[in-house]
Structures are given as structure tokens and as C-alpha cells.
């Protein structure tokens, strides 16, 4: 009996590629007319049988004539009403509770119209009880008909013999709900959810589609063993990068395969996104989500404006360009001294959006006259200054270049912006500027002070802001890029120190927060992005090896090479004196802006740049240490020696 029922149900459910399914989709209105015509006729017939054949009242011989009349009148009326309500457009396969109001309303309206026509034509002699019974029956049968595909699907979930992989789902939010709903359809998924885990204590014990939230993510190893899970599925696209690293580490401890779902914004914003559950890979850490392009505050700042990005060909700069274009800037000026990078960016952006005006300017921020000419020609309203030298060990050996570019170049751009009436100027800074131990960090701190000084000097004109954050995953020359290359070559993967930690965030996350912070700048602001918890580089290396399907210290070795010149074990995002405060965006904090600046700051910078241009290292170090009074690293010749060897 069970096998017979299973075969009957399976035959009733059309498969997407079968001729019957194709016929139904191509002739939707015809199929709709037949199904709902039959439902309407059946409802009328049952109503008369209930009223006159199953009633304890005396039978009335005239009822067959009333029945035929109602069939002729009511069925066409219902079909017309259903059509006017657009019910034929609703997907049978994905029918949901949102379809119920339209179905019920259409059925009620059809019954009212039928009642008016039938009672009027029969001078009120038509049995009104039949009309009431028909309304109830037709509503019920219409809902059953509309949800027949889902009902058959549910029955198949209990009778279908295909084995399904038992999985624990991490997360119990909106995305987890969508994942579980998909898993309830056998033809859509081969997974069986056996448990949920979520860190929200209010969700503990909650049932989602019949699956229980068993506890926090910390207990996933215990929960996976208890539920005999065979895999883990991540359904937490809103997790920050640092949170995701913690979750992946806990999930890896179970020894089970790790899978992930696509981000809902990828599905909504991309025409080519793979929406299937797939194996978790390094790409999910580097490019976890497509950022939203519908943030009103950002669009208000960017839309219809002329925007300049310095260092536009770099990792941060190019992502800034992409998101600025997506937010409908009228003109985007990309400035960089890397001609190859500019060429590649031009090809990408012109394909991305064709109705934006583009200017790809080849130039060097150290050239003050060239920067003034650029501002005079382009007249940008908003400037994002992302051009900088950033590699700590290299700049330790070239302090003059770091000073000329990071300090002198920043001042050139900022002064040009102020001189030409730019509305907002945003500089990208780094956590290495806080209590710096490197030349790079020291020059970025001085650049921050330059911006702060200009912001205080003319607050009614250009609004200057500095945005400080840590490392970004996947940027050119980053540790992640290095590890990828080393893993591909078979190792070893080199880590400078087993205890070294860094803050990490994906490029897209960081840039969107930069854009949002720019909307809040009032002048003389330093914003700090919430980077979450710092990540141990040693753990990062080992997770990357595991995500490549290899075993650390077995397939690929991990070697410790010692700290490099200017390198810190731990980074900081602010000093004790800065005391950051929350903003309207949970991912952004603003530091107190009352920090004192030397009255002769600009004179010191003038002398610092003169010394740098003349390659006078002794004087450069002397002035640099006078401006950066909290410098923590080795100086002069000692700056070129690794910290653990000095």
C-alpha cells in the first residue's frame, strides 16, 4: 500500500524538465482555467448534495434545476474574478502564506457576485444556504488546489526513499529559515537538518520548521556528535570577518565537511550567482558577500556628484571606485601612478556602468603642481584619499620615500582639496598609526595630524575626516595573498611569530563602512571601524591550509621566521587618550577630536620634507620623532633590525 501511494504521489508531481511540466508552464492560463473550473464545479455540486441529499430537511425536487443554473452562472463568474485578481500568475511550486489573502478575497468576491446574480434572477427563491456552503467549500478547495504541489511535496518528504545527508545548520535567522524551507523539498535538496546552533540565548530551544536550536555555537562539536550529523552548513552571512573565523575554527574541530549558503544580497543583486549549498572555501572568507548598494545615506552623498579617488588602482581604491559607481556618481576620477592598474580598472568600470563619466588620471600625489591642475580641471565634490605606501618592512629601509609620499603627498592632496572648495575629504589611515613601531605607521600618524590640522583651521569649508582600520583580506601583497601562493607551491607557509595577531576585514566590508563614515564627517573627525576581535596569524595560516583540503604540518608545514623590521606583535585601533564613542552605525566609532597639535606643526612638516628630499636621514628621524611623540620602535639604524634581534 505504501509503495502504491508513493508511486501515485510521485506521478502527481511534475518534474521541471518533463513534457507535462513544460506544457503547464507554457499554457498557464489554460491549466488555471481547467483546474479552477473543476474546483468551482465540484464545490457547487457538493454544496447541493450536502444541502438536499444529506440534510434532515425535506427533499426538494427542484434542486437539480437550481444546480444546473448555478453551474452555468457561477463557474464562469469565478474564473473571471480569479483572473482579474491575477491568481493565474501565482507560482504553484512556490505557493506561500502570502498568497492566502488574494485567494480568500477572490473567492469571497466571486461568491458575492454569484449571490447577487442568482437571487436576482430567481426572485429570491434560490436557496441561500447553498451559497453559504459553496463559499466555505470553494475557499477550502481553492486553497487545497493552490497548495496541492506543496502538499504532495510534504507527503513525498515522508515517503521518498532517497537518503539525505544529516546536517547541523549554524544560525537560526532569516537565511537559516530559507535554507530549512528549501531542505523540506526533496527535489530541491539532499540534506536533512537535524539541529540548529545559534549564539542568541533567546533562541535556545526554539523550533524552526520543526528543527530545534540545540545551543550556542561553542557546543557545536558536542551537538554534532549527539545528532549524528554528517556535515555542517553555515547560514550566517551577517557575521563579521572575525566572527566567521571563530565559527569556522569551532566547526573544523568537529571534523565534519563544512558547507555554506550564498548571501541573500548576492542572490538579489547578481544575475550569475550560484544559489546552491556549496563547500566552504577560502573565497567565502575573502569575498563573503556583495555589499548592499541601497544604503540611503551613502547614495545621498555620492549620487550625482563628482568624486575623486587617489590610489584608485590599489585594492582599497579600486573597491572604492566600484562602490562609488554603484551609488550613481555622475563622474568618477580615478588617480594613480600605476598605468597598468588604471588600464585594468578602466576596462572593468566601463563594463560595470556605462552612463557614468570617467576620468583615469595618471599622476603622483608627490607632485603638488600636478595635483592642483587635476583639481582645477575636474572640480570634485568628494575626495577619498587612498594613495599611500603601506609595506612596513620595505619602508623601514626607505624612510625618505615614506615621508615624501605618505606625508607630503597627503598634504598636497588635502591642500588642493581645500583650495578648490571640495565639500568632503576622507583619508584612509591604518591601525599602524597608533603608537607606531614602524616608519610606515609614523608617517600615517603625521598624515592624520595634517588632516586634523586642516580640518580645525577651516571647519566652515572642506569637511576633513580620517578613517582608521586594520588589515583587509585579499588585498595586494597581503599576508593572505602570500599564504595562498605558498600553499599552492606546497609550502612551507611562513609566519613571523606564533603569537602575532592582526585585525581583519574583507575589502568590501571596509569600503562600505568608509563610505558610510564619510557621510557623518563634520570636520576634524577620526573614525575607527569595528574590526571585531584580532585574529592570530598562525591560526589563519592553518585554517587556510585546511580550506585547501590539506593538513597543517603534514601536507604543508608552518615555519616561524621571526618579526620583521618595524613589525608589532599586536595592533591597536586607538590610544587610551582617544576614547572612541559609538555612532549611528554599529560598525563605526568616532574618536574624541580634542587632541592637542603642535602650534608649529606645518613648519615641522616643511622641515621634515626638506630633509627627506635631501636624503638627510638623521634630520628626518629627529623631526619625525618630535612630531610622533609616542613612537615605540627602533630608530635610525636600529629601525632596520627586526624587533626580536635588536
N, C-alpha and C positions, 0 to 999 in steps of 0.2 A: 504493500500500500504506500509506504513512504517513497519507494523508488518511482512508483507511478505518479505520485503527486509532484515529486521533484522534476520528472520529465515534462509534466504538464506545465509547471511554473516556468521552467527553463524555455519551453517553446513559446510561452506567452510573452517573454521579454525580448524585444527586438535588439539585435546587436548592431552597432553603429554601421558596420560595413555590409550588412546583409541587404538583399534586394527589398525586403519588406520595410526595413528602416529607411532606406533611401526613398522608397515610394512615399512613405508617410511624410518625410521632410519636404519632398518636392510638391506634394499635394496636401499641404497642411489644412487648407480651408475645407477641402472635400472630406478629409478624415475627421475634422472637427464636426462638420455637418452630420456625418453618419453617426458618430459616437453620441453626440448630444441630442440628436434627433431620436435615437433609440432610447436614451435615458429619459427624455421628456415623455415619450410614448409609454414606456414602462411605468413611469411614475403615475401617469393618468390612469392606466389600466389597473394598477394595484390600488389606487385610491378608490375607484369604483367597486372593486372586489371587496375591499375592506368595509366600505360603507353599506353595500347592498347584499353581499353574499355571506359576510362574516358577522353581520350585525344582528343583534337580538330583536331589532325592529322589524316590522312587517315589510316583506319584499315589495318593491315597486317594479312593475313590468316595463315601465317606460325607460328605465335606466340605460339599456343598450343604445337607445337613440341619443340620449344625452352624452354617453361615452363617445360615440362616433362624432358627434358635433364638437366635443371638446378636443378630440384628436385633430380634427381639421383646423380648428382655430388656434389652440394653444401651442401645438408643436411649432408651426411657422413663427408665431409671435416670440416664443422663447428663443428660437435660433436667431431671429433678427436682433432681439435685445442682447443676447450673448455676443453677437458680432459687433454691435455698437459699443459694447463695453471692452472690446478688444481681447476677449478671452482666448480666441484662436491663436493669438501671438505668444501666449504664455508657454514656456517650455514644460513638457510633460516630464522629462527626465529630471529636471531640477526644480520641480514644484516645491514651494515652501509655504510657511505660515503667512508670508506677506501676500500670497495670492488669495487667502480666505476672504478678506473684506470685499474684494471685487466679485468673487463668486457668489457670496451670500447676497450682496446688493443687487446683482444682476438677476438672480433667481427671484428675489422679492419683487423687484420692478416688473418682471415678466408675469408674476402671479397677480399683481395689482391690475395690469393691463388686461390680462385674461378675465379676471373677475368683472371688470367694467364691461367688456365686450359680451361675455356670456350672460350676465344678469340683465343687461340692457336688451339683448336680442330675445330673451325668453321671459320678458316682463316679470323678472324677479322670481320665476318659478324654478330656476336652475338650483340644484342642491348646493347650498353654500358650504356645507360640511365637507363636501368633496374638494372644494377649492382649498380649504384649510389643510386637509390631509395631503393634498397634492403639493402644497407649499413645503410642508415638512419633509415629505418623501423626496421631492425633487432636489431640495437642498442637500439632503443626505446622499442621494445617488450621484449628484453632481460632484460633491467633494470626493466620494469614493472613486468616481471616474477620473477626476483630475489627479488624484494621488495613487491611481492604480499601479503606475510604474514603480513608485516608491514602495508601495505595499508589497508588490511582488519581489522587489529587491530585498526588503526586510525578511520576507519568508525564505528567500534563497540564502540569506546570510546564516540561517539555521540549518538549511538542508544541503547547501553546496559542499561537495566533498573535497574541494581543493584545499590543501594545507596552507595555513597562513603563519608567517613568522611573528613570534611573540615579542612585543617591543614595549619599552618604557619611554614615555614621552616627557621630555623636560620642558616645563612650562604649563600653565593652566589658564592662559589668557585667550585673547581673540584668535590668534593664529593656531593655538592648540585646539580650539573649538573647531576651526575649519579643517584641521588635519584629522581630527577624530571623525568628523562628519564624512570626510572622504573615505576613511577606512571602513565606515559602515556599509559602503557599496562594494560588494565583492568584485565586480568587474573593474573597479577603479583602483583597487589596491590589494596587495598581497600581505598586508600587515594586520596583526591583531593587537590592539592596545590592551595591556594587562595592568598598567599602573601609570600614575602621573606623579611628578615631583615638582614642587614649587616652593620658593623661599618665603612667600607671603603666608604668615601664620594664620590669617583669616580664611585661607583656602584649604587648610588642613582638614581632611575628612570629607570634603565636598565631592559630589559626584558630577562628572561631566560626561554626558552621553553614556551614563552607566559605569564609567571608569572612575575609580576613587583616587583622590590626591592623597598619597600614602605618607608624605612627609617632605622635609626640606631636601634640597639638592645634596647637602652634605651626607645624607644617608642613602645615596643612590646605589652604592655598592651592595649594601645590605638588602635594599628593596629589590634590586635586580635579581639577587640570588633567591630571595623568598618567592618572587613571582615567576621564577624560571624563565626570565627574559632571554631573548636571543640577539637583541640589538637595542640600541638607544637612538632616539630621534630628537634632535634639538628643534624646539618650536618657540624660540625666544629672540626674534630679530631685533627687539628693542634693547637688548643687553649691550652695555658699553664694552669696549675692547678688553679692558682689564677684567671685567666680569666674565666675559666669554673665555678668557684664558683660564680663569679659575674653574669654570664649569667644565671645560674640555679636560683639564687635569683630573678632576674628580671622575668624569666619565671614563677616561682612559684607564683609571685604576680598576675598573670592572673587568677589563679585558674583552669587552664586547665590541662588535663593529659599531662605529659612530656615524650617524646619518643626519642630514639636515633638510629643512624645508626652504623653499625660496622665500625671500622677503615679500610681504604683501605689496610694498611700493614698487618692487621690481616687476611684479605681475601687472600692476596698474599702469606703470609708466613705460614699459618696454614691449615692443612688438615681437621680440625674439627670445624672451626669457623661457627657460626650461622650467616648467611648473611641477615637475615630478620630484618626489623624495629622492635624494641622491646621497652618495657617500660624502662625508665631511672631508674637506681637503684644505690645504693652505690658502687657496683662493677665498675660502669662506672667512678667513681671518684678515686677509689683506683687502678684500673688496666685498665686505659682507652685505652692503646694501646700497641701493641707489638712493641718494638723498632726495627729499621732497623739494619740488620746485614751486610749491604753492604756499610758501610762508609769507603772509601779507606784509610783515614788517620789512623783509628783505626786498620783496618786489617793489614796495613803495620807495625804497632807497635807490634801487637800480633801474627800474623800468623807465625807458625814455631818456636816460641820462648818458652822457659821455664819460666813460670810465677808463682810467689808465692803470695798467698792472706792470710794475717793474719786475724783472726776473720772470717774465711771463713764460719762458720756455722751461723753467725748472719744475720740480714736482709739485710744490705748493702753488707756484704761479700759474701753471697750466690748468690745475684743477680750479683755481680762482676764475680763470678765463672761461672754463666750461660752465660753471655755475652762474657767472655773470651773464653769459649769453642766454642761458636757460631762463634767466629772470628778466629777459626782454630789454637789455641795454640797447640804446639806439646806436651807439658807437663804442667799439672796444679797441683801445690802443694797447697793443702788446709790445713791450720794450725789453730787449735782451741783447747781450753781446754774442750769443751763440746763434750763428746764422743757420746751422743745420737744425737746431731745436726750433727756431722760429719757422723754418720751412715746414717741418712736420706738423707743428701746431696749426699753421695756416691751412694745410690740407684738411686737417680734422675739423676745425671750426667752420670752415666754409661748407663742409658737408653737413655739419650739425645744424646750422641755421643760416639760411640764405638771405634773409631780409635784414640782417644786421650790417652796419658799415664797419669794416675792419681796417685797422692801420697796424702794420707789422714793422716796428721801428728798430733798426739795428743801431745800437749805441751802448755807451759805457757810462754808468752813473758817476764815475770819477771825473767826467768831462763836464764841468759846470756850464760852459757856454752852450754845448750841445743840448744839455737838459733844458736850459732856458729857451732855446729855439723850439724844442719839442713842445713845451708847454704853450708857447706863444702861438704855434701853428694849430695845436689840437684843442686847446682850451677845455681840459677835462673838468668835470664837476666833482668827481670822486677819484681818489688815488689809493691804490693798495701797493705798498712798497714791500716786495718780497725778495728783491735782489740783495744777495749777501754771500760772502764766503762763509762756509759752515764747517769744514772738516777740521776738527780740533788738532790732531797731530801734525797736519801739514802746516797750519797757521802758526804753530809753535816755532817753526823754523823760518817763518816769513812774517814777522810782526809788522813790518812796514807795509806790506801789501794788505794785511788785515785792517790796519789803521786807515789807509787810503780808501779802501773800498767800503768797509762797514761803518766807519765814522764819517770820513769826508764825503763819500757817495751819498750817505743818508742825509747829511746836511745840505748837499747840493739839491737833492730832490725836494726836501722839505721847504727850503727857502724858495725854490722855484714855484712850488705849490702856493705858498703864502703870497708871493709876489704877483701871481696871476689869478688870485681870487678863487682858488679851489675851495669847495664847501667842506669836504671831509677828507682827511688824510689819515690813513691807517698803516702803521708799521708792524710787520711781523717780527716778533722777538723770540726769545728762547729761554728755557729754564736755566741754561748755562750762564745767563747774565746775573743770576742770583748767587752772591758770594762766589765769584768766579775763581777757578783754578787754572784757567787757560787764557791765552791771548784772544781766542775767538770770543769767549764769554765776556772778557773785559771790554772788548770793542763793542759788543752788543749792548752792554750796560751803558757805555758812553753814548751810543746811538739813542738809547731810551732817554737819557738825560737831555740830549739835543732836542728830541721831540717834546719832552716835558717843558723845557725852557721856552721853546717857540709857542707852545700852547698857552703858557702863562703870560707870554708877552703880548699876545693879541687875541684874547678869547672871543672878541666880537667878530673876528674874521674867520679864518680857516679853523675848523674843529680838528685838533690833533688827538689821535688815540694810538696806544701801543697794545698789542695783543700778544701775550706770552703763553707758550705751551711747550710741551716736550717733544719727543721723537714721534715721527709718523711712520706707520708701517708701509713698506713697499716703495719708499722714496729712493731716488737715485743715490747710490753709494751708501745706503743704509745697511745696518747690521743684518737685516732680513735678506736683502739682496745678496750680501756676502755669503750668508749661510746657505741660501738656495744654490749658489754656484758651487760651494764646497760639497754639499750633499750630492749634487749632480755628478761631481768628479769623483765621488766615492770617499770623500773625507781626506784628512781629518777636518772637523768643524772646530774652529779656533775661538775660544772665549778668553777674554783678557784676565778675568778673575772669577772664581766660583761664587763670590758674594755680590758681584756688581749688579745694580738694579737701574732700570730706566722706566720712565713713564711712556706709554704708547697709546696711539690713537690712529685710526685709519685716516687717510688723507681727506676723503670725502666728509667724514665727521668733523675734522678740524676746520676745514674750509667753510662749511656751513655755519659753524659757530663763530668763525671770524666775521662772516658777512652779517650775522645777527648782532654781534658785538658792535660792529660799525654803525648800526642803526641807533645804538644807545650812547655813542660818544658825544660828550659835551665840551671837550677840550681839556687837555691835561689829564687824560684818563689812562690808567693801565688796567687792562682786563686780563684775567687769568682763566684759561679753560680748565674745566674739571676733567682731569686725565684719569680719574679713578685711582686704583692702587698701583704702585710701581710693580713692574714685572722683573723677576730675576732672569738675566740674560742666559744663564746656564739652563734654566727651565725652558726658556723659549727655544734654545737650540735643540734640546732633547725632544720637545713636542714637535718641532719641525721635522726631525728625523723620523719620528713615529708617524706623522701625517704622510710622509713619503713612503710608508709601508715598510720601514726598516727598523732595526733595533739599535738604540744607542749603545756604544761601547762594544757592540758585537759586529754589526754590519758597517757601522760608521763610528769612528772614535771621536771623542770630545777632548781637546787639548787646551790647557790653560797657558797663555803666553805672557801674562803679566800686564799691568796697566801701562798705557802709552803716555807720552808726554802730555801734560795738561789734563789728563783724564781723572774724573772723580769716581769713587765707588757708588755714591748716592747723589741724585739730583734733587734740587728744591725748586718749588714754583714761586715762592715768595719768602721774604725775610721776616723775622719776628716783628720788625717795626712797621711792616706794611699792613698787616691785619685786614685781609680781604673780607668783603661783605657780599652777601647774595645779591643777585639782580633778578629781574623778571624772568630770566631764562635759567633753569636749574643747572645748565652746563657751563655757566659763565659767572665769574665773580669779579668784583671791581675792588682794586686796592685803594687804600687811602692816598690822596694826592697831595698831602701837605708836607711831603718830604723836602727838606731844605736843599737848595742847589747853590754851588759856589757863585758868588757875585761876578767873578771874573771867568765864568765857565767858557764863554766864547773865545776869550783871549787865550786860555789854556789850550783849547782845541786848535786855535790857529797855530800856536807854537808846536803842538803835537804833530800837526800835519806837515809843518815845515821840516821838523826833524825826520818824519817818515819819508818825505820826498827826497831828503838828502841822505837817506840811509844811515842816519845817526842813531844807532840802536840804544846807546847809553842814555841820550837825552829823551828818546822815545819812551824808554822804560821809566825814567824818572817822572815825566809828566803823566804817563798812564797811571802809575801808582798813586800819584797825587789826586787824580780825578776819581779813580776806583779805590776808595779807601778801605774796602772790605775784601780786597784781593787775597786769596788763600793759597795760591800755588807758588811754585818756584819761579824766580825772576832771572832775567838776563840769561847767562849760560845755563843756569840751573833749570830754566824753563824747558830746555831741550832734553832733559833727562827724565825718564819715567819715574813717577812718584815713589814706587816701591824700591827704587835703586838709588835715590838721592840721599 
